[in-house]
Structures are given as structure tokens and as C-alpha cells.
């Protein structure tokens, strides 16, 4: 029950409604026990004594009891469902909020399909249990208590005989629980894997089709589906072994009771009405025990689902703000960035950055270049406090990034990442995402700076054009320009472009750069593989295996014999070769 205690914060506000639902169910159960006693009175005191004048009144009482019992059960369903749905609402809100708070390192490893499976399927399982099944579990014990008490009053001999057969049923139920719990945990894992496969396939359908890998994807899904099927069959086999044993135990108990009860009636130690009433009550004891397998089944499924929810809810969030963190109002950042001896490694691996330092006054344009894995993106992630610096310090306006509130620090920053992400919405909404209160004039101005306005207006619906998921329907360069507009509309004091113009032609890139220089007082970090993107930078830092290999302006670095000059020459030669090839083709007859 520890997992349900851990989730108590999400249902404690609904305790009164849940308690009302449980109360209605218990009241309905209590009325159900009254019904066999009315049958006993009908047989022993009315029929046997031939007091037939009481039949109409007794029939009315039975109808009334049945009606009130039905109304109580309806109230249980109503309040139980409402409590379960409110719990689901609270959990959904808590899960989504937690997903916003989780660190970048969590999303480095998380699988989208797995997260979706937890937020939908697992949450629904918990909702159903708390709203419907939990009251029935409590009612399970109430049925045993109520029925046993009344049965002892009717015939203690038959009650003890019945109870003597119950331990065997309990042993079978405990053994069932031991095997069924891990089985259901495996099923939830299989569902998650299958969901992840579908999500990845749909998201990467263009790649799948471009490599003609549809048969491979079908086979991969078939393997996941086969695993899910096998785990369900294993679970069904477990239930098939134990449920019939429980049913046989219950039926044998009834046979034994029938023989013993008949003997007591023949000996005049028990009336016929009492025997019928006793058998009516037997099912209030046996039925809950018979349903033990179902309760264990549902409980173990819910426990497995709750554990998967808690994996997210209890996962450490991103580095929390310090209690005395600086509160800087929006727009107050100046954009002065200082790094001193910064060293960082991911999860104990080799250093991604080692002893990196820089000083970028407000309005400075800093270029960062280096090979794959040289630490370029890591620098930016540390600057936005996605990870904690291991050694050294990073300061913004003289304040260490750890001493800023994360929301304040990022509110005056804007990022255009290497992997451009657009929401499935209109172009207008995608650009305005950077500033929710932006008007059309500001949106258009940002699009013009990013050289996106012309191609947007060439679309049939202009800024109201709906782009597909992740920007499907737009070229790579168009997506990058919309992402740049989304960053510029914030009017940031620190702008980071992580290879943000790689899919844009050189002429458009130069226009974008001229637009960026018009953003007054904005410190800009440009990460690029294409060195022509960095020619206008005030300082260029060349990284190699996490260390600063060179630094200086474009002209200074070209004058030195080093990796920057070598990369420049290779890129210029490649551009000349491409131009020569094009000219040759144009000159052919």
C-alpha cells in the first residue's frame, strides 16, 4: 500500500466524496443482508404459521428494501466515479506539471512512447481502482464482517464449518498474488514498449519510407506485439491455474454446508427459514472470497501502474532555485556572460568541457566552432542551467547562474536549437510562442528579421497556415527561420543559435545575420559548422575535445596556422569546386 500512500496528496482533497461513495456501498451491502432475514420471517413466521395476511405488507417491505438498496448502489456509482475522475484530473495536472519541471538529463534518456503510456494508460488504471475498485475492496471486508455476525446468530455450528474451509481459499489467493503481480508489471512494460514503437514509427515515417524500411518496421512492431501477447497468455495461464481451484473450494464448501444444514433441520436444531436465510448469507461471505482473485488481479495491475506514475512524480526535478536566489525582473538582464575555468562531464564520463573561459560583454557576438563532440552545445546547456557546472563558474551580469532563479535567467534568453521543433499549430502561434502577448505587428517584424515573412505570405493562408507535427510540410530552412523569428520576438538579452542556419542558403543567412545585428544590446552566441556564419563575430572560440584550441576574430584566426584556418580553406575549396561543377554543366550544349 506504500504506493497509494505516496499518491495520497492527489486524492486527499477528494476523501469526503470517496468516503460518501464507500458509505453508500456499505449501506447497500447492509440492506442486502436484511433481505435473507426477511425471507426467514416469511417462511417461519408467515408461511409455516399460515399468517398470510402479513404477505402484502412483507412484500411491500421487500420491494422498499430492494429499491433503497438500488438507490444506494446508484449513489455509490455516482460519487465513486466523480471521485475517481477528480483524482485522475489531479494526477494529470501533477504529472504534466512534473514533466515541465524535470531536468534535461531526464529527457536525454526518456522515451516519448513510454511517457505517453504512463500519462494515459497507467493513470486510467489508477483512476478506475480508486473510484470503483477500492470501495469494493473495503466492502469485501464489510461483507465478511456483516454476514459472519448474522450467521453466528443463526447457527454457530454451520458458521464454524464454513469458516473451516476458508483458510484454503486464502492460501490459494496468496499464491495467486505472488505470481500475478510481476506478470501484470511485465504487461505494463510490454504496453509501454509497443506504444513507443508506434510513436517512433509515426514520427519517423519519412525516414522509414526514404530507406524503404517498412517491412523492418512491421516486423519490429510484430515482435513487440508478440511479446505483449505472450505476457498476456502467461498471465492468463496463471489465472487459469488458480481461479478454478478457488471455485472448486467454494463449491465444495456449499455442498458440505447443504448436507450439514439439512441434517440440523431434520434434527429440529435449525428451522427451514433459518437454513434458507443462512444460505442467502453464505454468498455474502463466499462471493467476496470468490472475488479475491479479481481483487488481487486489479490491485496488482493498479500497483504496477502506480509505481510507473511515481517513477515520474518522485523523479528529482531540475536543480531547484536557491532560497536566496536573485529575483531579476523580465528585461533587466544586460547580457554580460563570463565563464571561468568551466569543466563538465556527463555522468562520470570523460570531460565534455575542460577549463573553458570567456568574457562576452553586452551586445557581443561570440562564435563557437569545433568538430562533433567538441563541447559546443554543452557550453550553451550549462549557460542556460540545464546541468550543473562541475568545476569553475558561469556568471551572467556578475551573478553565478546557480544564484539566479531559473525562470528569470531563461526569460531574457532565447534559443534556436540544432533540431528545430515546431508545434502542430499556425505559423502565427508558433512565432508568438516566444511572447504570448505579441500582436500581429510584432510577429511580422520578427518574421522579417528572420527572413521568413516572404515565404509565409506566399502560402495560401499566410500566418494562419497550420504546420504539421514537428513542422511537417515546411522545408528545413523554412522551419529554421520560423524558429529564429520565435526567438527574436522575445527581444532577448542573450540569443543562442545552435547551428540554426545550417539548412538556409548563404544569401539568406547573410540577410538573417544583418537582421540580428539590428537587435540592440543582444549578446549572441552562434554555434556553426559553416565558418562563413561566424565572420562577423567579435570573438570566435575554436573547441577541440572540450578544450579551447584557438580564439580570436575571423581575420586573426585566418592568419594563424591552425584548425580554424584549415577548416576555412577546406570549406572554400569545396565551395569553389561546387561552383566550377555548376558552371561546367551550364556550359554544356
C-alpha positions in Angstrom: 0.0 0.0 0.0 3.0 2.3 0.1 2.5 3.4 -3.5 -1.1 4.5 -2.6 0.2 6.4 0.4 2.7 8.1 -1.8 -0.2 9.2 -4.1 -2.4 10.4 -1.2 -1.6 14.1 -2.0 -3.6 13.7 -5.2 -6.7 12.2 -3.7 -6.9 13.7 -0.2 -9.0 16.6 -1.5 -11.5 14.0 -2.7 -11.6 12.0 0.5 -15.0 13.2 1.5 -16.6 12.2 -1.8 -14.7 8.9 -1.7 -15.9 8.3 1.8 -19.5 9.1 0.7 -19.2 6.6 -2.1 -17.9 3.9 0.3 -20.7 4.8 2.8 -23.3 4.3 0.1 -21.8 1.0 -0.9 -21.7 -0.2 2.7 -25.3 0.8 3.3 -26.3 -1.0 0.2 -24.5 -4.1 1.4 -26.2 -3.8 4.8 -29.6 -3.7 3.2 -28.7 -6.8 1.2 -28.2 -8.7 4.5 -31.6 -7.6 5.6 -33.2 -9.4 2.6 -32.4 -13.0 3.8 -33.7 -12.2 7.2 -37.0 -11.1 5.7 -37.1 -14.4 3.9 -36.6 -16.2 7.2 -39.5 -14.3 8.7 -41.7 -15.0 5.6 -41.0 -18.8 5.9 -41.0 -19.4 9.6 -43.5 -16.8 10.9 -45.8 -16.3 8.0 -46.0 -19.4 5.8 -45.3 -22.0 8.5 -47.8 -20.4 10.8 -50.2 -19.6 8.0 -50.3 -15.8 8.8 -51.0 -15.0 5.1 -52.4 -11.6 5.9 -48.9 -10.3 6.5 -47.8 -11.2 3.0 -48.8 -7.9 1.3 -47.0 -5.8 4.0 -44.0 -8.0 3.9 -43.9 -7.9 0.1 -44.0 -4.1 0.2 -41.1 -4.0 2.8 -39.1 -6.3 0.5 -39.7 -4.0 -2.5 -38.8 -0.9 -0.5 -35.6 -2.5 0.8 -34.7 -3.5 -2.8 -35.4 0.0 -4.1 -33.4 1.7 -1.4 -30.6 -0.8 -1.9 -30.6 0.0 -5.7 -30.6 3.8 -5.0 -27.7 3.4 -2.6 -25.7 1.5 -5.2 -26.5 4.2 -7.8 -25.2 6.8 -5.4 -22.1 4.8 -4.9 -21.5 4.6 -8.6 -22.2 8.4 -9.0 -19.9 9.6 -6.2 -17.3 6.9 -6.8 -17.0 7.9 -10.5 -16.8 11.5 -9.6 -14.1 10.9 -7.0 -12.1 8.8 -9.5 -12.3 11.4 -12.2 -11.3 14.2 -9.9 -8.3 12.0 -8.8 -7.4 11.5 -12.4 -7.7 15.2 -13.0 -5.4 16.0 -10.1 -2.9 13.3 -11.2 -2.9 14.5 -14.8 -2.2 18.0 -13.6 0.5 16.8 -11.3 2.1 14.6 -14.0 2.1 17.3 -16.6 3.5 19.9 -14.2 6.2 17.4 -13.2 7.1 16.8 -16.8 7.7 20.5 -17.1 10.0 20.5 -14.1 12.1 17.5 -15.0 15.7 18.2 -16.0 17.2 18.0 -19.4 19.1 14.9 -18.3 15.7 13.1 -17.8 14.6 13.8 -21.4 18.1 12.7 -22.7 17.0 9.2 -21.7 13.2 9.2 -21.7 11.2 7.6 -24.5 8.2 9.5 -25.6 6.0 6.5 -26.1 6.8 5.3 -22.6 5.9 8.6 -21.0 2.7 8.7 -23.0 1.8 5.2 -21.9 2.2 6.3 -18.2 0.2 9.5 -18.5 -2.7 7.8 -20.3 -3.0 4.0 -19.7 -1.4 3.8 -16.2 -3.2 6.9 -15.0 -6.6 5.4 -16.2 -5.9 2.2 -14.3 -5.3 4.1 -11.1 -8.5 6.2 -11.6 -10.6 3.1 -12.0 -9.2 1.4 -9.0 -9.6 4.4 -6.6 -13.1 5.3 -7.8 -14.6 1.9 -8.3 -12.5 -1.0 -7.1 -11.2 0.5 -3.8 -14.7 0.8 -2.3 -15.4 -2.8 -3.4 -12.3 -3.9 -1.6 -13.4 -2.2 1.6 -16.9 -3.6 1.0 -15.2 -7.0 0.8 -14.2 -6.9 4.5 -17.6 -5.4 5.4 -19.4 -8.3 3.7 -17.4 -10.8 5.7 -18.0 -8.9 9.0 -21.7 -8.4 8.5 -22.5 -11.8 7.2 -20.4 -13.7 9.7 -22.0 -11.8 12.6 -25.6 -12.7 11.4 -24.7 -16.3 10.5 -23.3 -16.9 14.0 -26.6 -15.7 15.4 -28.5 -18.1 13.1 -26.3 -21.2 13.5 -22.8 -21.1 15.1 -22.3 -24.8 14.1 -22.7 -24.1 10.3 -20.7 -20.9 10.6 -17.7 -22.6 12.1 -18.0 -25.3 9.5 -18.0 -22.7 6.7 -15.1 -20.8 8.3 -13.0 -24.0 8.5 -12.9 -24.2 4.7 -12.0 -20.6 4.2 -8.2 -20.8 5.0 -7.7 -23.0 2.0 -9.3 -20.3 -0.2 -7.0 -17.7 1.4 -3.8 -19.8 0.7 -4.8 -20.1 -2.9 -5.4 -16.3 -3.1 -2.0 -15.5 -1.6 -0.2 -17.9 -4.0 -2.1 -16.2 -6.9 -1.0 -12.8 -5.7 2.7 -13.9 -5.6 2.7 -14.9 -9.3 0.2 -12.5 -10.8 1.8 -9.2 -9.6 5.1 -9.5 -11.6 3.0 -10.8 -14.5 1.0 -7.6 -14.7 4.1 -5.5 -14.2 5.5 -7.2 -17.3 2.3 -6.5 -19.2 2.5 -2.8 -18.5 6.2 -2.8 -19.6 5.2 -4.5 -22.9 2.4 -2.0 -23.5 4.9 0.8 -23.0 7.4 -0.8 -25.5 4.6 -1.3 -28.0 3.4 2.4 -27.6 7.0 3.6 -28.0 7.4 1.6 -31.2 4.2 3.1 -32.8 5.2 6.7 -31.7 8.7 6.4 -33.1 7.4 4.9 -36.4 4.8 7.7 -36.9 7.3 10.4 -36.0 10.0 9.0 -38.3 7.7 7.9 -41.2 9.6 10.0 -43.7 12.9 8.3 -42.7 11.2 4.8 -42.8 9.9 5.4 -46.3 13.0 7.0 -47.6 15.0 3.9 -46.7 12.2 1.5 -47.8 12.2 0.0 -44.3 8.5 -0.6 -44.0 8.9 -4.4 -43.8 11.5 -4.0 -41.0 9.1 -1.7 -39.1 6.3 -4.1 -39.5 8.5 -6.9 -38.2 9.7 -4.8 -35.3 6.1 -4.0 -34.2 5.1 -7.6 -34.7 7.9 -8.6 -32.2 6.6 -6.0 -29.7 3.1 -7.2 -30.2 4.2 -10.8 -29.9 5.9 -10.0 -26.6 2.7 -8.3 -25.4 0.6 -11.3 -26.5 2.9 -13.8 -24.8 2.9 -11.9 -21.5 -0.9 -11.8 -21.6 -1.0 -15.5 -22.3 1.4 -16.2 -19.3 -0.9 -14.1 -17.1 -4.0 -15.9 -18.4 -2.3 -19.2 -17.6 -1.6 -18.2 -14.0 -5.3 -17.1 -13.6 -6.4 -20.4 -15.3 -4.5 -22.4 -12.7 -5.7 -20.7 -9.6 -9.3 -19.4 -10.3 -10.7 -22.9 -10.9 -9.1 -24.1 -7.6 -10.8 -21.2 -5.8 -14.1 -22.0 -7.5 -13.8 -25.7 -6.5 -13.1 -24.8 -2.9 -16.2 -22.6 -2.7 -18.5 -25.2 -4.3 -17.3 -27.9 -2.0 -18.0 -25.6 0.9 -21.6 -25.2 -0.3 -22.0 -29.0 -0.7 -20.8 -29.6 2.8 -23.0 -26.9 4.2 -26.0 -28.3 2.4 -25.6 -31.7 4.0 -24.9 -30.4 7.4 -27.7 -27.8 7.3 -30.2 -30.5 6.1 -29.2 -32.7 9.0 -29.7 -29.9 11.5 -33.2 -29.2 10.1 -34.2 -32.8 10.3 -33.0 -32.8 14.0 -35.1 -29.7 14.7 -32.0 -27.8 15.7 -32.5 -25.4 12.9 -35.7 -24.1 11.2 -36.2 -24.2 7.5 -36.4 -20.4 7.3 -33.1 -20.1 9.2 -31.4 -22.5 6.8 -32.6 -20.6 3.8 -31.5 -17.3 5.4 -28.2 -18.8 6.2 -27.6 -19.9 2.6 -28.6 -16.4 1.5 -25.9 -15.0 3.8 -23.3 -17.6 2.7 -22.9 -15.8 -0.6 -22.2 -12.6 1.2 -19.2 -14.4 2.7 -18.3 -16.6 -0.2 -18.8 -14.2 -3.0 -16.2 -11.7 -1.7 -13.7 -14.6 -1.1 -14.5 -15.9 -4.5 -13.8 -12.5 -6.0 -10.4 -12.4 -4.1 -8.7 -13.3 -7.4 -10.4 -10.4 -9.2 -9.4 -8.0 -6.4 -5.8 -9.3 -6.4 -5.8 -9.0 -10.2 -7.0 -5.4 -10.2 -4.9 -4.4 -7.2 -1.7 -5.8 -8.7 -2.4 -4.1 -12.1 -3.0 -0.8 -10.3 0.1 -1.2 -8.1 2.2 -1.7 -11.1 0.7 1.3 -12.8 1.0 3.5 -9.7 4.7 2.6 -9.4 5.2 3.7 -13.0 3.4 7.0 -12.2 5.6 7.5 -9.1 8.7 6.9 -11.2 7.9 10.3 -12.8 6.2 12.1 -9.9 9.1 11.3 -7.5 11.9 11.7 -10.0 14.2 14.5 -8.9 13.3 17.7 -10.7 15.8 20.1 -12.3 18.2 21.9 -9.9 15.9 23.8 -7.6 16.3 27.5 -7.1 18.2 28.6 -4.0 16.1 30.2 -1.3 18.1 33.4 -1.6 18.2 33.2 -5.4 18.3 36.6 -7.1 14.9 37.8 -8.4 15.6 39.7 -11.6 12.6 41.3 -13.4 12.0 40.5 -17.1 14.1 42.7 -19.3 16.6 43.7 -16.5 19.3 41.3 -17.7 22.2 43.1 -19.5 23.7 40.0 -21.1 27.3 40.1 -19.8 28.5 36.5 -19.8 31.7 35.4 -18.1 33.0 31.8 -17.9 35.9 31.0 -15.7 37.7 27.6 -15.8 34.5 25.7 -16.6 34.9 21.9 -16.5 32.0 19.5 -17.0 31.4 15.8 -17.7 28.2 13.8 -18.3 27.6 11.0 -15.8 31.2 10.5 -14.9 32.3 10.1 -18.5 35.3 12.0 -20.0 35.2 15.7 -19.8 32.8 17.3 -22.3 34.4 20.7 -21.4 37.7 21.3 -19.7 39.0 24.7 -18.3 36.9 26.9 -20.7 36.9 30.6 -20.1 35.4 33.6 -22.0 34.2 37.1 -21.4 31.3 38.4 -23.5 30.2 42.0 -22.7 26.6 43.0 -23.6 26.0 43.1 -27.3 28.9 40.9 -28.2 28.7 38.3 -30.9 30.6 35.1 -29.9 31.1 32.4 -32.5 31.8 28.8 -31.4 33.1 26.3 -33.8 34.5 22.8 -33.5 34.1 19.2 -34.6 31.4 16.8 -33.5 31.6 16.2 -29.7 33.9 19.1 -29.1 31.6 20.6 -26.4 29.9 23.4 -28.3 26.3 22.5 -27.3 27.4 21.6 -23.8 28.6 25.2 -23.3 25.2 26.5 -24.1 23.4 24.0 -21.9 25.5 24.9 -19.0 24.8 28.6 -19.7 21.0 28.0 -19.5 21.5 25.9 -16.3 20.4 22.7 -17.9 23.2 21.0 -16.0 25.3 22.0 -13.0 28.9 23.1 -13.6 31.3 20.6 -12.0 34.3 23.0 -11.7 34.7 26.7 -12.4 31.8 29.2 -12.7 29.5 30.8 -15.2 28.2 34.3 -14.4 25.5 36.4 -16.0 25.7 40.1 -15.2 28.1 39.2 -12.4 25.7 36.6 -10.8 26.5 32.9 -10.9 23.9 31.0 -12.9 23.2 28.9 -9.8 22.2 32.0 -7.9 19.6 33.1 -10.5 16.1 31.8 -10.4 15.8 29.5 -13.5 12.7 31.2 -14.8 14.3 34.7 -14.5 17.5 33.5 -16.1 15.7 32.0 -19.2 13.1 34.7 -19.5 15.7 37.0 -21.1 17.3 34.3 -23.1 16.2 32.8 -26.5 17.5 29.7 -28.1 17.3 28.2 -31.6 18.4 24.6 -31.3 20.0 22.5 -33.9 16.9 20.2 -34.1 14.2 22.6 -34.9 10.8 21.9 -33.2 7.6 23.5 -34.3 4.2 22.8 -32.7 1.3 21.5 -34.7 -0.4 24.9 -34.9 -0.5 28.0 -37.1 2.7 29.8 -38.1 1.4 32.8 -36.1 1.1 30.8 -32.9 4.5 29.2 -33.4 6.2 32.6 -33.7 4.1 34.1 -30.8 5.1 31.2 -28.6 8.2 33.2 -27.7 6.0 36.1 -26.4 2.4 35.1 -25.7 1.2 38.8 -25.7 2.7 39.7 -29.0 0.5 41.4 -31.6 0.5 40.9 -35.3 2.8 43.8 -35.9 5.5 42.3 -33.6 5.0 38.8 -35.2 5.5 40.2 -38.7 8.5 42.3 -37.6 10.2 39.2 -36.1 9.4 37.2 -39.2 11.0 39.9 -41.4 14.2 39.9 -39.3 14.4 36.1 -39.7 13.8 36.4 -43.5 10.6 34.4 -43.1 7.9 36.9 -44.0 8.1 36.5 -47.8 7.7 32.7 -47.9 4.9 32.8 -45.2 2.9 35.3 -47.3 3.4 33.1 -50.3 1.3 30.4 -48.6 -2.4 30.3 -49.2 -3.3 31.2 -45.6 -0.2 33.2 -44.7 0.4 33.4 -41.0 -2.7 31.3 -40.4 -1.2 28.3 -42.2 -1.2 25.2 -39.9 2.1 23.3 -40.0 2.1 19.6 -39.3 3.6 17.9 -36.3 7.3 18.9 -35.8 6.9 21.3 -38.8 5.9 18.8 -41.4 5.1 20.5 -44.7 7.9 23.1 -44.4 11.5 22.8 -45.7 14.4 22.6 -43.2 15.3 26.2 -44.0 11.7 27.5 -43.5 11.5 25.7 -40.2 14.7 27.3 -39.0 13.7 30.8 -40.0 10.3 30.4 -38.1 12.3 29.2 -35.1 14.6 32.2 -35.3 11.6 34.5 -35.5 10.2 32.8 -32.4 13.4 33.6 -30.6 13.7 37.2 -31.8 10.1 38.1 -30.8 11.2 37.8 -27.2 13.7 40.7 -27.7 16.2 38.6 -25.7 19.3 39.9 -24.0 21.1 36.7 -24.8 20.4 34.9 -28.1 21.9 31.4 -28.8 21.8 30.0 -32.3 22.9 26.4 -32.3 23.7 25.7 -36.0 20.4 27.4 -36.6 21.0 28.4 -40.2 22.5 25.1 -41.4 19.6 24.5 -43.8 19.5 28.1 -45.1 21.3 29.2 -48.3 24.2 31.5 -47.9 22.5 34.6 -49.2 19.5 34.2 -46.9 21.9 33.5 -44.0 23.7 36.8 -44.6 20.4 38.6 -44.6 19.5 37.0 -41.3 22.8 38.0 -39.8 22.3 41.6 -40.8 18.9 41.4 -39.1 20.5 40.0 -36.0 22.9 42.9 -35.8 19.9 45.2 -35.7 18.8 43.7 -32.3 20.3 46.3 -30.0 22.1 45.2 -26.8 21.7 41.4 -27.5 24.6 39.2 -26.7 24.7 36.5 -29.3 26.3 33.0 -29.3 26.5 31.4 -32.7 27.4 27.7 -33.0 28.1 26.8 -36.5 30.0 24.3 -38.7 29.9 26.6 -41.7 32.6 29.1 -40.9 31.2 31.8 -43.1 28.4 32.2 -40.5 31.0 33.4 -38.0 32.9 36.0 -40.0 31.2 39.0 -38.3 31.7 37.6 -34.8 33.5 39.8 -32.2 35.3 36.7 -30.9 35.5 33.1 -32.2 36.2 30.2 -29.9 37.6 27.0 -31.5 36.9 23.9 -29.4 38.7 20.6 -29.7 37.8 17.7 -27.4 36.3 20.1 -24.8 39.2 22.4 -24.7 39.8 25.9 -26.3 42.2 25.2 -29.1 42.1 28.8 -30.6 40.3 32.1 -30.1 40.2 35.4 -31.8 38.5 37.2 -34.6 37.9 35.7 -38.1 40.9 37.6 -39.6 43.2 36.9 -36.7 42.5 33.1 -36.8 43.0 33.0 -40.6 46.4 34.5 -40.1 47.3 31.6 -37.8 48.2 28.1 -38.9 45.6 26.1 -37.0 42.3 24.2 -37.2 40.2 27.3 -37.9 42.3 28.3 -41.0 42.4 24.7 -42.2 38.6 24.3 -41.9 38.1 27.7 -43.7 40.4 26.6 -46.6 38.6 23.2 -47.0 35.2 24.9 -47.0 36.3 27.5 -49.5 37.8 24.8 -51.8 34.6 22.8 -51.6 32.5 25.9 -52.5 34.8 26.6 -55.4 34.6 23.0 -56.7 30.8 23.1 -56.4 30.7 26.4 -58.4 33.0 25.1 -61.1 30.9 22.0 -61.4 27.7 24.1 -61.9 29.4 26.4 -64.4 30.6 23.3 -66.4 27.1 21.9 -66.6 25.7 25.2 -67.7 28.3 25.4 -70.5 27.4 22.0 -71.9 25.5 22.0 -75.2 
